[in-house]
């Protein structure tokens, strides 16, 4: 596992999801999402790198009206 990131698995892999969907990857290493933010589950799309709520610095720029 990568701290705060995906679970790395040696590929190729074939996963059967709870709903019966079969997901396959022929890559030599497959990153499985552990943060549940991925737009391509069960595979990692690096969404874990983004903050859940972007912070604005005090007095920083604001969105235009």
N, C-alpha and C positions, 0 to 999 in steps of 0.2 A: 504494500500500500504506500501511496505517496501522502505525506502528512497534509491534511486539508484538501486532498485531491482525489484522483481516481484510483481504482484498484487495477493494477497492471497484471494481465494474464497472458501467458504464452499462447500464441495462436497457431494454427487457425482454431476458431471456436464456433460452436453452434449452441445457441441458448434457446430454451423454450420458456416463454413468459407464461404468467399465470393464466392469461386468456387463450393460450394455445399458439400464439404467434411465434414463429421460428425466426430468430435473428442469426445471421451468419457473417463471419468476417474471416478473410483469408490472410490478413496481415500477420506478420511474425509476432507482434506484441499488440494486444488489444487493451484499451483503457475503458474500464467500466465505470459509469457515473456512480458516485457515492453521495453527492450533495443534493441530488434530486432537482437540480436546476437545468439540466441538459434539455435542449430542444430536440435531441436525437436519442432518447433513451432506448436501450440501456447503455448506449455508448456515450463516452465523455465528449463534450464539445468545448471544453475549457470554460464553461460558465462559472465554475468555482472561483475563477480569477477575478470576476467582477464582484463588487460589493453589493450587498442586498439593497441598500439605500445609499446612493451617493451623497456624500457630505459636502456642503458648501462652506467655505471658510467665512467667518464673520466679516461683514463688510465687503465680501467678494462680489463678483459680477452676478447680475440677475438676468433672468430671461427678458428679452425685449417684449414690449406690450403689443 
